[in-house]
């Protein structure tokens, strides 16, 4: 894989550290907006990237780049990804995938029609813990409850309280708790349990209309899943599925998914804790490179189907948001 990285924000440091651990990926170029060129050049020096572009069309015309990693602000995911697919590039797109369901479906359709790979960069669905959870799920019997929490006091929240709005708290940039942290437990819920029958979202709403925290309720045929999300406070993070015969629990932040606690009635408790990679994003990039090398479009298509279903559910939840003003 010959990769170009788009962006100079916080996520790019994590992404470049992870990519550096995957020998199948060659870092060819980095794209920065003109006002961030100096920062882009610093990344290039630190991570041995040979070229920095500020003209996206010029980057896309480079013959030695076959894949684009889009780590830009949420609101431009669609346009940059569409341009890349139309230029014949494969794309790794950060979560949240797009800002509308229609955009997600359009990108999926475009990738399939043009024979391009399109991957969602969602760490927990590419973890060994997730694979183990899939294997163990039938053993807990009839599901009765599922619950998750991802509360993390944002480094940008103090600015937000002073009316200084970063993209992470800007509804016009598709910011907010649900669109950011909420994606991780939502993705686990939908990929493991399927699309819910009905949803509701009760949120704390800031001065500019963004949700700073909230609780999403997902109703399935005969059980309920509740997912709490917060960028304005801290709390113990987890994801749990409870059945009549046992439970499965990921303790800690669901974007890392480092451990799975397993309890089966009659057998007792056990813990699955695989040797972690140096960076939580390593496994997803390893998977993307392997799928591309093997031309495994079948697996990619299945993962895209899951991404579409997650986005369908996300949009349903947003449409059923009930807010409490916190100003």
Secondary structure, DSSP 8 states (H G I E B T S, - for coil): -EEEEE--SHHHHHHHHHHTT-TT-EEEEEE--GGGHHHHHHHHHHTT--EEES-HHHHHT-TT--EEEE-S-GGGHHHHHHHHHHTT-EEEEESS--SSHHHHHHHHHHHHHTT--EEEE-GGGGSHHHHHHHHHGGGG-SEEEEEEEEE---TTHHHHHTT---GGG-GGGT-STTTTTHHHHHHHHHHHH---SEEEEEEEE-TTS-EEEEEEEEE-SS-EEEEEEESSS----EEEEEETTEEEEEES-TTT---EEEEETTTEEEEE-----SSTTHHHHHHHHHHHHHT-HHHHHHHHHHHHHHHHHHHHHHHTEEEEE--
